[in-house]
Amino acid sequence: MSDQANTAIEPQDSDIAAALRGMMGAEQPAPPQTQAPVVEQEEQAAEAPEGDAPAEEPAEPEDFEWEYEGEKYVLPKALKPLTEAQMRQADYTRKTQEIAEHRKMLDEQAKLLSAAQQFQQMAAKEFQELAVVDGKLNQFAQVDWAKLWESDPVEAGKLRIMRDELKDSRDKLASQLQAKQQEFGAAQQQHMREVIARGAEILRRDIKGWSPDLAQNIRSHAREYGFSEAELASVVDPRMVKLMHDAYQFRKATQAKLETKRVQPATGKTLKPGTPAAQSQNSAKVEAIQSRFRKSGNVRDGAALLIAKGLL
């Protein structure tokens, strides 16, 4: 008989398994069952009771979970539209508040700049007068007073009086400028303290766990990127601080992941059964047992075939 014919009559694995379950020590497989007529199958199908009705879909829960200000609540479903409206309103309020705070910060910075410009304009004339007086005093410094006193004591006396008057005028003008500078600096510092205090309130509200220690960690992280203390001291906009905080948290989380991977023990690669060489040998063994079973039709050969295929 040809290989094609052998393939056509080759028993299936399920037939072999059925023969083994039904054997009572016999050496030959049980004869295959004949297929019932189509009409009988249709009658049996008609007489068979209808299958179970599809299970009903689970009812939609009547409650839902809602989180508000860090607390979770279970509310009736009927209130869900109200909570969604409240969340939209809260989001709108938050954004409006952020815009108002941003405008206020810009206004305060504009006031600082305007005050600095006004001070410079006010003091510009006095600075010019001071520069003129300093120039005249430099001229007096070039006079040979000893020689002048010998040659013309009267002229030397007049020049000395003029020099002393210029010195007094110069000292008075410099003192006035210094007082104005100190007053302006104190006002600027007070305004900056108010701006910083207002920014700290925003940071405590928007950044969870905000504290002086966290602020110091953020500053240290920023210095690693080359920022100087003077540059960091000039940062008063809370939005910039939020940006620096996000960068600090991202780097911290990244380093934690790398550290976790580093301390994890290295797991050896597990070799799974069924490598190409083993598969090739097993395939040859199955084909040999299958060929022997085709020729003999013996139940033992069938059982060996099922074992080789991993079905028993």
Phi and psi restraints in degrees (value plus and minus 20) as a CYANA .aco file:
   2 SER   PHI     -96.0   -56.0
   2 SER   PSI     148.0   188.0
   3 ASP   PHI     -84.0   -44.0
   3 ASP   PSI     -53.9   -13.9
   4 GLN   PHI     -84.8   -44.8
   4 GLN   PSI     -60.7   -20.7
   5 ALA   PHI     -87.4   -47.4
   5 ALA   PSI     -59.4   -19.4
   6 ASN   PHI     -81.1   -41.1
   6 ASN   PSI     -59.0   -19.0
   7 THR   PHI     -85.1   -45.1
   7 THR   PSI     -56.8   -16.8
   8 ALA   PHI     -87.4   -47.4
   8 ALA   PSI     -52.9   -12.9
   9 ILE   PHI    -124.0   -84.0
   9 ILE   PSI     -11.8    28.2
  10 GLU   PHI     -87.0   -47.0
  10 GLU   PSI     107.0   147.0
  11 PRO   PHI     -86.3   -46.3
  11 PRO   PSI     127.8   167.8
  12 GLN   PHI     -99.6   -59.6
  12 GLN   PSI     141.4   181.4
  13 ASP   PHI     -81.2   -41.2
  13 ASP   PSI     -52.9   -12.9
  14 SER   PHI     -88.6   -48.6
  14 SER   PSI     -55.9   -15.9
  15 ASP   PHI     -86.5   -46.5
  15 ASP   PSI     -59.8   -19.8
  16 ILE   PHI     -84.1   -44.1
  16 ILE   PSI     -62.9   -22.9
  17 ALA   PHI     -84.1   -44.1
  17 ALA   PSI     -58.0   -18.0
  18 ALA   PHI     -86.3   -46.3
  18 ALA   PSI     -57.4   -17.4
  19 ALA   PHI     -86.5   -46.5
  19 ALA   PSI     -58.5   -18.5
  20 LEU   PHI     -87.2   -47.2
  20 LEU   PSI     -59.8   -19.8
  21 ARG   PHI     -86.0   -46.0
  21 ARG   PSI     -52.0   -12.0
  22 GLY   PHI    -111.1   -71.1
  22 GLY   PSI     -27.9    12.1
  23 MET   PHI     -93.0   -53.0
  23 MET   PSI     127.3   167.3
  24 MET   PHI    -143.7  -103.7
  24 MET   PSI      25.8    65.8
  25 GLY   PHI      73.6   113.6
  25 GLY   PSI     -17.4    22.6
  26 ALA   PHI     -95.3   -55.3
  26 ALA   PSI     136.2   176.2
  27 GLU   PHI    -114.0   -74.0
  27 GLU   PSI     -35.5     4.5
  28 GLN   PHI    -128.6   -88.6
  28 GLN   PSI     128.8   168.8
  29 PRO   PHI     -92.1   -52.1
  29 PRO   PSI     132.3   172.3
  30 ALA   PHI     -87.2   -47.2
  30 ALA   PSI     125.7   165.7
  31 PRO   PHI     -83.7   -43.7
  31 PRO   PSI     124.5   164.5
  32 PRO   PHI     -87.7   -47.7
  32 PRO   PSI     126.8   166.8
  33 GLN   PHI     -95.2   -55.2
  33 GLN   PSI     121.6   161.6
  34 THR   PHI    -101.0   -61.0
  34 THR   PSI     128.3   168.3
  35 GLN   PHI     -96.4   -56.4
  35 GLN   PSI     113.3   153.3
  36 ALA   PHI     -85.5   -45.5
  36 ALA   PSI     128.1   168.1
  37 PRO   PHI     -77.5   -37.5
  37 PRO   PSI     134.2   174.2
  38 VAL   PHI     -82.5   -42.5
  38 VAL   PSI     -58.8   -18.8
  39 VAL   PHI     -84.5   -44.5
  39 VAL   PSI     -62.0   -22.0
  40 GLU   PHI     -84.8   -44.8
  40 GLU   PSI     -59.2   -19.2
  41 GLN   PHI     -83.2   -43.2
  41 GLN   PSI     -59.9   -19.9
  42 GLU   PHI     -85.3   -45.3
  42 GLU   PSI     -60.1   -20.1
  43 GLU   PHI     -84.8   -44.8
  43 GLU   PSI     -61.9   -21.9
  44 GLN   PHI     -84.2   -44.2
  44 GLN   PSI     -57.6   -17.6
  45 ALA   PHI     -85.6   -45.6
  45 ALA   PSI     -56.9   -16.9
  46 ALA   PHI     -88.7   -48.7
  46 ALA   PSI     -57.2   -17.2
  47 GLU   PHI     -97.5   -57.5
  47 GLU   PSI     -42.1    -2.1
  48 ALA   PHI     -84.0   -44.0
  48 ALA   PSI     118.3   158.3
  49 PRO   PHI     -86.8   -46.8
  49 PRO   PSI     131.8   171.8
  50 GLU   PHI     -85.5   -45.5
  50 GLU   PSI     126.8   166.8
  51 GLY   PHI     -86.7   -46.7
  51 GLY   PSI     148.4   188.4
  52 ASP   PHI     -82.5   -42.5
  52 ASP   PSI     121.7   161.7
  53 ALA   PHI     -84.2   -44.2
  53 ALA   PSI     126.9   166.9
  54 PRO   PHI     -78.0   -38.0
  54 PRO   PSI     121.0   161.0
  55 ALA   PHI     -84.4   -44.4
  55 ALA   PSI     120.4   160.4
  56 GLU   PHI     -88.9   -48.9
  56 GLU   PSI     122.6   162.6
  57 GLU   PHI     -86.6   -46.6
  57 GLU   PSI     122.3   162.3
  58 PRO   PHI     -82.1   -42.1
  58 PRO   PSI     121.3   161.3
  59 ALA   PHI     -86.2   -46.2
  59 ALA   PSI     123.1   163.1
  60 GLU   PHI     -86.8   -46.8
  60 GLU   PSI     114.1   154.1
  61 PRO   PHI     -79.8   -39.8
  61 PRO   PSI     124.2   164.2
  62 GLU   PHI    -103.3   -63.3
  62 GLU   PSI     -34.7     5.3
  63 ASP   PHI    -135.6   -95.6
  63 ASP   PSI     145.9   185.9
  64 PHE   PHI    -166.3  -126.3
  64 PHE   PSI     137.6   177.6
  65 GLU   PHI    -116.5   -76.5
  65 GLU   PSI     113.8   153.8
  66 TRP   PHI    -151.8  -111.8
  66 TRP   PSI     111.0   151.0
  67 GLU   PHI    -125.0   -85.0
  67 GLU   PSI     109.7   149.7
  68 TYR   PHI    -160.6  -120.6
  68 TYR   PSI     100.1   140.1
  69 GLU   PHI      33.8    73.8
  69 GLU   PSI      22.1    62.1
  70 GLY   PHI      64.0   104.0
  70 GLY   PSI     -25.5    14.5
  71 GLU   PHI    -128.8   -88.8
  71 GLU   PSI     123.3   163.3
  72 LYS   PHI    -125.0   -85.0
  72 LYS   PSI     117.9   157.9
  73 TYR   PHI    -151.2  -111.2
  73 TYR   PSI     129.6   169.6
  74 VAL   PHI    -126.4   -86.4
  74 VAL   PSI      96.2   136.2
  75 LEU   PHI    -141.5  -101.5
  75 LEU   PSI     138.3   178.3
  76 PRO   PHI     -82.4   -42.4
  76 PRO   PSI     129.3   169.3
  77 LYS   PHI     -81.2   -41.2
  77 LYS   PSI     -49.0    -9.0
  78 ALA   PHI     -82.9   -42.9
  78 ALA   PSI     -42.4    -2.4
  79 LEU   PHI    -108.4   -68.4
  79 LEU   PSI     -22.8    17.2
  80 LYS   PHI     -80.1   -40.1
  80 LYS   PSI     -64.2   -24.2
  81 PRO   PHI     -78.9   -38.9
  81 PRO   PSI     -55.8   -15.8
  82 LEU   PHI     -88.1   -48.1
  82 LEU   PSI     -60.9   -20.9
  83 THR   PHI     -87.1   -47.1
  83 THR   PSI     -57.3   -17.3
  84 GLU   PHI     -85.0   -45.0
  84 GLU   PSI     -60.3   -20.3
  85 ALA   PHI     -84.7   -44.7
  85 ALA   PSI     -58.6   -18.6
  86 GLN   PHI     -84.9   -44.9
  86 GLN   PSI     -59.2   -19.2
  87 MET   PHI     -86.2   -46.2
  87 MET   PSI     -59.8   -19.8
  88 ARG   PHI     -83.8   -43.8
  88 ARG   PSI     -61.8   -21.8
  89 GLN   PHI     -85.1   -45.1
  89 GLN   PSI     -60.8   -20.8
  90 ALA   PHI     -84.4   -44.4
  90 ALA   PSI     -60.2   -20.2
  91 ASP   PHI     -84.8   -44.8
  91 ASP   PSI     -61.5   -21.5
  92 TYR   PHI     -84.5   -44.5
  92 TYR   PSI     -62.4   -22.4
  93 THR   PHI     -83.4   -43.4
  93 THR   PSI     -61.8   -21.8
  94 ARG   PHI     -83.4   -43.4
  94 ARG   PSI     -65.5   -25.5
  95 LYS   PHI     -85.1   -45.1
  95 LYS   PSI     -60.3   -20.3
  96 THR   PHI     -83.2   -43.2
  96 THR   PSI     -60.4   -20.4
  97 GLN   PHI     -84.9   -44.9
  97 GLN   PSI     -60.6   -20.6
  98 GLU   PHI     -84.1   -44.1
  98 GLU   PSI     -60.3   -20.3
  99 ILE   PHI     -84.6   -44.6
  99 ILE   PSI     -62.6   -22.6
 100 ALA   PHI     -83.7   -43.7
 100 ALA   PSI     -60.8   -20.8
 101 GLU   PHI     -85.6   -45.6
 101 GLU   PSI     -59.2   -19.2
 102 HIS   PHI     -84.3   -44.3
 102 HIS   PSI     -62.6   -22.6
 103 ARG   PHI     -83.8   -43.8
 103 ARG   PSI     -58.1   -18.1
 104 LYS   PHI     -86.1   -46.1
 104 LYS   PSI     -60.0   -20.0
 105 MET   PHI     -82.8   -42.8
 105 MET   PSI     -61.5   -21.5
 106 LEU   PHI     -84.5   -44.5
 106 LEU   PSI     -60.0   -20.0
 107 ASP   PHI     -83.3   -43.3
 107 ASP   PSI     -61.3   -21.3
 108 GLU   PHI     -86.8   -46.8
 108 GLU   PSI     -60.1   -20.1
 109 GLN   PHI     -85.9   -45.9
 109 GLN   PSI     -57.4   -17.4
 110 ALA   PHI     -84.9   -44.9
 110 ALA   PSI     -56.5   -16.5
 111 LYS   PHI     -85.4   -45.4
 111 LYS   PSI     -61.4   -21.4
 112 LEU   PHI     -80.6   -40.6
 112 LEU   PSI     -65.3   -25.3
 113 LEU   PHI     -85.5   -45.5
 113 LEU   PSI     -60.9   -20.9
 114 SER   PHI     -84.6   -44.6
 114 SER   PSI     -61.5   -21.5
 115 ALA   PHI     -84.0   -44.0
 115 ALA   PSI     -58.9   -18.9
 116 ALA   PHI     -84.8   -44.8
 116 ALA   PSI     -60.9   -20.9
 117 GLN   PHI     -85.5   -45.5
 117 GLN   PSI     -62.2   -22.2
 118 GLN   PHI     -82.8   -42.8
 118 GLN   PSI     -60.6   -20.6
 119 PHE   PHI     -84.7   -44.7
 119 PHE   PSI     -61.7   -21.7
 120 GLN   PHI     -83.8   -43.8
 120 GLN   PSI     -61.2   -21.2
 121 GLN   PHI     -86.5   -46.5
 121 GLN   PSI     -60.2   -20.2
 122 MET   PHI     -86.9   -46.9
 122 MET   PSI     -60.1   -20.1
 123 ALA   PHI    -108.8   -68.8
 123 ALA   PSI     -26.2    13.8
 124 ALA   PHI     -81.9   -41.9
 124 ALA   PSI     -62.7   -22.7
 125 LYS   PHI     -84.2   -44.2
 125 LYS   PSI     -62.9   -22.9
 126 GLU   PHI     -87.4   -47.4
 126 GLU   PSI     -55.9   -15.9
 127 PHE   PHI     -84.9   -44.9
 127 PHE   PSI     -58.6   -18.6
 128 GLN   PHI     -85.0   -45.0
 128 GLN   PSI     -63.4   -23.4
 129 GLU   PHI     -80.8   -40.8
 129 GLU   PSI     -60.4   -20.4
 130 LEU   PHI     -84.4   -44.4
 130 LEU   PSI     -57.8   -17.8
 131 ALA   PHI     -86.0   -46.0
 131 ALA   PSI     -58.3   -18.3
 132 VAL   PHI     -84.4   -44.4
 132 VAL   PSI     -65.1   -25.1
 133 VAL   PHI     -82.3   -42.3
 133 VAL   PSI     -62.0   -22.0
 134 ASP   PHI     -82.4   -42.4
 134 ASP   PSI     -56.7   -16.7
 135 GLY   PHI     -84.0   -44.0
 135 GLY   PSI     -61.8   -21.8
 136 LYS   PHI     -87.0   -47.0
 136 LYS   PSI     -59.4   -19.4
 137 LEU   PHI     -84.8   -44.8
 137 LEU   PSI     -52.1   -12.1
 138 ASN   PHI     -85.4   -45.4
 138 ASN   PSI     -53.5   -13.5
 139 GLN   PHI     -86.8   -46.8
 139 GLN   PSI     -60.9   -20.9
 140 PHE   PHI     -85.2   -45.2
 140 PHE   PSI     -48.9    -8.9
 141 ALA   PHI     -88.7   -48.7
 141 ALA   PSI     -39.8     0.2
 142 GLN   PHI    -109.3   -69.3
 142 GLN   PSI     -24.7    15.3
 143 VAL   PHI     -96.7   -56.7
 143 VAL   PSI     117.0   157.0
 144 ASP   PHI    -106.1   -66.1
 144 ASP   PSI      71.1   111.1
 145 TRP   PHI     -85.6   -45.6
 145 TRP   PSI     -57.2   -17.2
 146 ALA   PHI     -83.1   -43.1
 146 ALA   PSI     -65.9   -25.9
 147 LYS   PHI     -86.5   -46.5
 147 LYS   PSI     -58.8   -18.8
 148 LEU   PHI     -86.1   -46.1
 148 LEU   PSI     -57.6   -17.6
 149 TRP   PHI     -86.0   -46.0
 149 TRP   PSI     -52.6   -12.6
 150 GLU   PHI     -95.6   -55.6
 150 GLU   PSI     -60.6   -20.6
 151 SER   PHI    -102.4   -62.4
 151 SER   PSI     -59.5   -19.5
 152 ASP   PHI    -169.2  -129.2
 152 ASP   PSI      64.3   104.3
 153 PRO   PHI     -82.6   -42.6
 153 PRO   PSI     -54.0   -14.0
 154 VAL   PHI     -84.8   -44.8
 154 VAL   PSI     -68.0   -28.0
 155 GLU   PHI     -83.6   -43.6
 155 GLU   PSI     -56.9   -16.9
 156 ALA   PHI     -84.6   -44.6
 156 ALA   PSI     -58.9   -18.9
 157 GLY   PHI     -85.7   -45.7
 157 GLY   PSI     -61.9   -21.9
 158 LYS   PHI     -82.1   -42.1
 158 LYS   PSI     -66.5   -26.5
 159 LEU   PHI     -83.0   -43.0
 159 LEU   PSI     -56.2   -16.2
 160 ARG   PHI     -85.5   -45.5
 160 ARG   PSI     -60.7   -20.7
 161 ILE   PHI     -82.7   -42.7
 161 ILE   PSI     -63.5   -23.5
 162 MET   PHI     -81.6   -41.6
 162 MET   PSI     -61.0   -21.0
 163 ARG   PHI     -83.8   -43.8
 163 ARG   PSI     -62.8   -22.8
 164 ASP   PHI     -85.3   -45.3
 164 ASP   PSI     -58.9   -18.9
 165 GLU   PHI     -85.2   -45.2
 165 GLU   PSI     -60.8   -20.8
 166 LEU   PHI     -83.6   -43.6
 166 LEU   PSI     -59.4   -19.4
 167 LYS   PHI     -82.7   -42.7
 167 LYS   PSI     -63.8   -23.8
 168 ASP   PHI     -83.6   -43.6
 168 ASP   PSI     -62.1   -22.1
 169 SER   PHI     -84.5   -44.5
 169 SER   PSI     -59.4   -19.4
 170 ARG   PHI     -86.6   -46.6
 170 ARG   PSI     -62.0   -22.0
 171 ASP   PHI     -85.0   -45.0
 171 ASP   PSI     -61.5   -21.5
 172 LYS   PHI     -84.5   -44.5
 172 LYS   PSI     -65.2   -25.2
 173 LEU   PHI     -84.5   -44.5
 173 LEU   PSI     -62.4   -22.4
 174 ALA   PHI     -85.2   -45.2
 174 ALA   PSI     -57.2   -17.2
 175 SER   PHI     -85.4   -45.4
 175 SER   PSI     -61.3   -21.3
 176 GLN   PHI     -83.5   -43.5
 176 GLN   PSI     -62.9   -22.9
 177 LEU   PHI     -84.6   -44.6
 177 LEU   PSI     -60.6   -20.6
 178 GLN   PHI     -83.9   -43.9
 178 GLN   PSI     -60.1   -20.1
 179 ALA   PHI     -84.8   -44.8
 179 ALA   PSI     -62.1   -22.1
 180 LYS   PHI     -85.6   -45.6
 180 LYS   PSI     -59.2   -19.2
 181 GLN   PHI     -83.5   -43.5
 181 GLN   PSI     -62.7   -22.7
 182 GLN   PHI     -85.1   -45.1
 182 GLN   PSI     -60.8   -20.8
 183 GLU   PHI     -84.1   -44.1
 183 GLU   PSI     -64.0   -24.0
 184 PHE   PHI     -85.1   -45.1
 184 PHE   PSI     -62.6   -22.6
 185 GLY   PHI     -83.1   -43.1
 185 GLY   PSI     -59.4   -19.4
 186 ALA   PHI     -85.1   -45.1
 186 ALA   PSI     -60.3   -20.3
 187 ALA   PHI     -85.6   -45.6
 187 ALA   PSI     -59.9   -19.9
 188 GLN   PHI     -85.4   -45.4
 188 GLN   PSI     -62.3   -22.3
 189 GLN   PHI     -85.0   -45.0
 189 GLN   PSI     -60.8   -20.8
 190 GLN   PHI     -83.2   -43.2
 190 GLN   PSI     -62.0   -22.0
 191 HIS   PHI     -84.5   -44.5
 191 HIS   PSI     -59.2   -19.2
 192 MET   PHI     -86.0   -46.0
 192 MET   PSI     -59.2   -19.2
 193 ARG   PHI     -81.6   -41.6
 193 ARG   PSI     -58.8   -18.8
 194 GLU   PHI     -86.2   -46.2
 194 GLU   PSI     -60.6   -20.6
 195 VAL   PHI     -84.8   -44.8
 195 VAL   PSI     -63.2   -23.2
 196 ILE   PHI     -85.3   -45.3
 196 ILE   PSI     -60.8   -20.8
 197 ALA   PHI     -83.8   -43.8
 197 ALA   PSI     -60.8   -20.8
 198 ARG   PHI     -87.0   -47.0
 198 ARG   PSI     -59.0   -19.0
 199 GLY   PHI     -85.0   -45.0
 199 GLY   PSI     -56.5   -16.5
 200 ALA   PHI     -84.4   -44.4
 200 ALA   PSI     -57.0   -17.0
 201 GLU   PHI     -82.1   -42.1
 201 GLU   PSI     -61.6   -21.6
 202 ILE   PHI     -85.2   -45.2
 202 ILE   PSI     -61.1   -21.1
 203 LEU   PHI     -87.5   -47.5
 203 LEU   PSI     -59.8   -19.8
 204 ARG   PHI     -84.3   -44.3
 204 ARG   PSI     -50.9   -10.9
 205 ARG   PHI     -97.6   -57.6
 205 ARG   PSI     -59.5   -19.5
 206 ASP   PHI    -116.8   -76.8
 206 ASP   PSI     -40.6    -0.6
 207 ILE   PHI    -133.0   -93.0
 207 ILE   PSI      97.1   137.1
 208 LYS   PHI     -88.9   -48.9
 208 LYS   PSI     111.6   151.6
 209 GLY   PHI      57.2    97.2
 209 GLY   PSI       3.0    43.0
 210 TRP   PHI     -85.8   -45.8
 210 TRP   PSI     113.6   153.6
 211 SER   PHI    -177.3  -137.3
 211 SER   PSI     146.1   186.1
 212 PRO   PHI     -78.6   -38.6
 212 PRO   PSI     -56.3   -16.3
 213 ASP   PHI     -84.0   -44.0
 213 ASP   PSI     -62.9   -22.9
 214 LEU   PHI     -84.3   -44.3
 214 LEU   PSI     -60.7   -20.7
 215 ALA   PHI     -80.9   -40.9
 215 ALA   PSI     -61.0   -21.0
 216 GLN   PHI     -86.3   -46.3
 216 GLN   PSI     -57.9   -17.9
 217 ASN   PHI     -83.6   -43.6
 217 ASN   PSI     -58.9   -18.9
 218 ILE   PHI     -85.8   -45.8
 218 ILE   PSI     -61.5   -21.5
 219 ARG   PHI     -83.3   -43.3
 219 ARG   PSI     -62.5   -22.5
 220 SER   PHI     -83.0   -43.0
 220 SER   PSI     -60.6   -20.6
 221 HIS   PHI     -83.8   -43.8
 221 HIS   PSI     -59.5   -19.5
 222 ALA   PHI     -87.8   -47.8
 222 ALA   PSI     -55.7   -15.7
 223 ARG   PHI     -84.1   -44.1
 223 ARG   PSI     -47.5    -7.5
 224 GLU   PHI     -86.1   -46.1
 224 GLU   PSI     -39.7     0.3
 225 TYR   PHI    -115.3   -75.3
 225 TYR   PSI     -13.0    27.0
 226 GLY   PHI      79.6   119.6
 226 GLY   PSI     -15.1    24.9
 227 PHE   PHI     -93.6   -53.6
 227 PHE   PSI     118.4   158.4
 228 SER   PHI    -108.6   -68.6
 228 SER   PSI     147.5   187.5
 229 GLU   PHI     -84.2   -44.2
 229 GLU   PSI     -56.8   -16.8
 230 ALA   PHI     -84.1   -44.1
 230 ALA   PSI     -61.0   -21.0
 231 GLU   PHI     -86.9   -46.9
 231 GLU   PSI     -61.0   -21.0
 232 LEU   PHI     -87.8   -47.8
 232 LEU   PSI     -55.1   -15.1
 233 ALA   PHI     -87.4   -47.4
 233 ALA   PSI     -43.6    -3.6
 234 SER   PHI    -104.4   -64.4
 234 SER   PSI     -26.1    13.9
 235 VAL   PHI    -102.3   -62.3
 235 VAL   PSI      88.2   128.2
 236 VAL   PHI    -140.5  -100.5
 236 VAL   PSI     -30.6     9.4
 237 ASP   PHI     -98.4   -58.4
 237 ASP   PSI      99.2   139.2
 238 PRO   PHI     -81.9   -41.9
 238 PRO   PSI     -43.4    -3.4
 239 ARG   PHI     -85.7   -45.7
 239 ARG   PSI     -58.4   -18.4
 240 MET   PHI     -86.6   -46.6
 240 MET   PSI     -57.2   -17.2
 241 VAL   PHI     -86.4   -46.4
 241 VAL   PSI     -59.0   -19.0
 242 LYS   PHI     -81.9   -41.9
 242 LYS   PSI     -61.2   -21.2
 243 LEU   PHI     -83.6   -43.6
 243 LEU   PSI     -63.7   -23.7
 244 MET   PHI     -85.3   -45.3
 244 MET   PSI     -55.2   -15.2
 245 HIS   PHI     -86.3   -46.3
 245 HIS   PSI     -62.5   -22.5
 246 ASP   PHI     -81.5   -41.5
 246 ASP   PSI     -61.8   -21.8
 247 ALA   PHI     -84.1   -44.1
 247 ALA   PSI     -60.0   -20.0
 248 TYR   PHI     -84.4   -44.4
 248 TYR   PSI     -64.6   -24.6
 249 GLN   PHI     -85.9   -45.9
 249 GLN   PSI     -58.8   -18.8
 250 PHE   PHI     -83.8   -43.8
 250 PHE   PSI     -64.9   -24.9
 251 ARG   PHI     -86.7   -46.7
 251 ARG   PSI     -57.6   -17.6
 252 LYS   PHI     -83.5   -43.5
 252 LYS   PSI     -63.8   -23.8
 253 ALA   PHI     -86.5   -46.5
 253 ALA   PSI     -58.7   -18.7
 254 THR   PHI     -83.7   -43.7
 254 THR   PSI     -63.9   -23.9
 255 GLN   PHI     -84.9   -44.9
 255 GLN   PSI     -54.9   -14.9
 256 ALA   PHI     -86.1   -46.1
 256 ALA   PSI     -60.2   -20.2
 257 LYS   PHI     -84.2   -44.2
 257 LYS   PSI     -63.3   -23.3
 258 LEU   PHI     -83.5   -43.5
 258 LEU   PSI     -59.3   -19.3
 259 GLU   PHI     -86.1   -46.1
 259 GLU   PSI     -58.9   -18.9
 260 THR   PHI     -83.2   -43.2
 260 THR   PSI     -62.5   -22.5
 261 LYS   PHI     -86.3   -46.3
 261 LYS   PSI     -54.4   -14.4
 262 ARG   PHI     -90.5   -50.5
 262 ARG   PSI     -57.2   -17.2
 263 VAL   PHI    -105.5   -65.5
 263 VAL   PSI     -32.0     8.0
 264 GLN   PHI     -88.9   -48.9
 264 GLN   PSI     113.9   153.9
 265 PRO   PHI     -86.0   -46.0
 265 PRO   PSI     122.0   162.0
 266 ALA   PHI     -93.1   -53.1
 266 ALA   PSI     106.0   146.0
 267 THR   PHI    -113.2   -73.2
 267 THR   PSI     111.9   151.9
 268 GLY   PHI     -87.5   -47.5
 268 GLY   PSI     128.7   168.7
 269 LYS   PHI     -93.3   -53.3
 269 LYS   PSI     102.8   142.8
 270 THR   PHI    -106.5   -66.5
 270 THR   PSI     105.6   145.6
 271 LEU   PHI    -104.2   -64.2
 271 LEU   PSI     102.1   142.1
 272 LYS   PHI    -105.3   -65.3
 272 LYS   PSI     128.9   168.9
 273 PRO   PHI     -84.6   -44.6
 273 PRO   PSI     134.1   174.1
 274 GLY   PHI      75.5   115.5
 274 GLY   PSI      17.3    57.3
 275 THR   PHI     -88.5   -48.5
 275 THR   PSI     142.8   182.8
 276 PRO   PHI     -73.1   -33.1
 276 PRO   PSI     -61.7   -21.7
 277 ALA   PHI     -86.2   -46.2
 277 ALA   PSI     -64.9   -24.9
 278 ALA   PHI     -84.5   -44.5
 278 ALA   PSI     -59.5   -19.5
 279 GLN   PHI     -82.8   -42.8
 279 GLN   PSI     -59.3   -19.3
 280 SER   PHI     -84.9   -44.9
 280 SER   PSI     -63.6   -23.6
 281 GLN   PHI     -86.1   -46.1
 281 GLN   PSI     -60.8   -20.8
 282 ASN   PHI     -85.5   -45.5
 282 ASN   PSI     -58.7   -18.7
 283 SER   PHI     -83.3   -43.3
 283 SER   PSI     -62.1   -22.1
 284 ALA   PHI     -84.3   -44.3
 284 ALA   PSI     -58.3   -18.3
 285 LYS   PHI     -85.8   -45.8
 285 LYS   PSI     -62.6   -22.6
 286 VAL   PHI     -82.6   -42.6
 286 VAL   PSI     -62.5   -22.5
 287 GLU   PHI     -83.8   -43.8
 287 GLU   PSI     -58.5   -18.5
 288 ALA   PHI     -85.9   -45.9
 288 ALA   PSI     -65.0   -25.0
 289 ILE   PHI     -86.6   -46.6
 289 ILE   PSI     -57.4   -17.4
 290 GLN   PHI     -85.9   -45.9
 290 GLN   PSI     -59.7   -19.7
 291 SER   PHI     -84.9   -44.9
 291 SER   PSI     -60.1   -20.1
 292 ARG   PHI     -86.5   -46.5
 292 ARG   PSI     -57.5   -17.5
 293 PHE   PHI     -88.8   -48.8
 293 PHE   PSI     -54.5   -14.5
 294 ARG   PHI     -80.5   -40.5
 294 ARG   PSI     -59.5   -19.5
 295 LYS   PHI     -97.4   -57.4
 295 LYS   PSI     -60.0   -20.0
 296 SER   PHI    -112.3   -72.3
 296 SER   PSI     -55.7   -15.7
 297 GLY   PHI      46.7    86.7
 297 GLY   PSI      -3.6    36.4
 298 ASN   PHI     -98.1   -58.1
 298 ASN   PSI     122.8   162.8
 299 VAL   PHI     -85.6   -45.6
 299 VAL   PSI     -55.7   -15.7
 300 ARG   PHI     -83.3   -43.3
 300 ARG   PSI     -61.9   -21.9
 301 ASP   PHI     -84.1   -44.1
 301 ASP   PSI     -56.2   -16.2
 302 GLY   PHI     -85.3   -45.3
 302 GLY   PSI     -61.6   -21.6
 303 ALA   PHI     -84.0   -44.0
 303 ALA   PSI     -61.1   -21.1
 304 ALA   PHI     -82.0   -42.0
 304 ALA   PSI     -56.2   -16.2
 305 LEU   PHI     -85.0   -45.0
 305 LEU   PSI     -63.2   -23.2
 306 LEU   PHI     -85.0   -45.0
 306 LEU   PSI     -58.6   -18.6
 307 ILE   PHI     -85.2   -45.2
 307 ILE   PSI     -61.3   -21.3
 308 ALA   PHI     -83.8   -43.8
 308 ALA   PSI     -53.6   -13.6
 309 LYS   PHI    -103.2   -63.2
 309 LYS   PSI     -25.1    14.9
 310 GLY   PHI      60.2   100.2
 310 GLY   PSI       0.1    40.1
 311 LEU   PHI    -112.9   -72.9
 311 LEU   PSI     -28.5    11.5
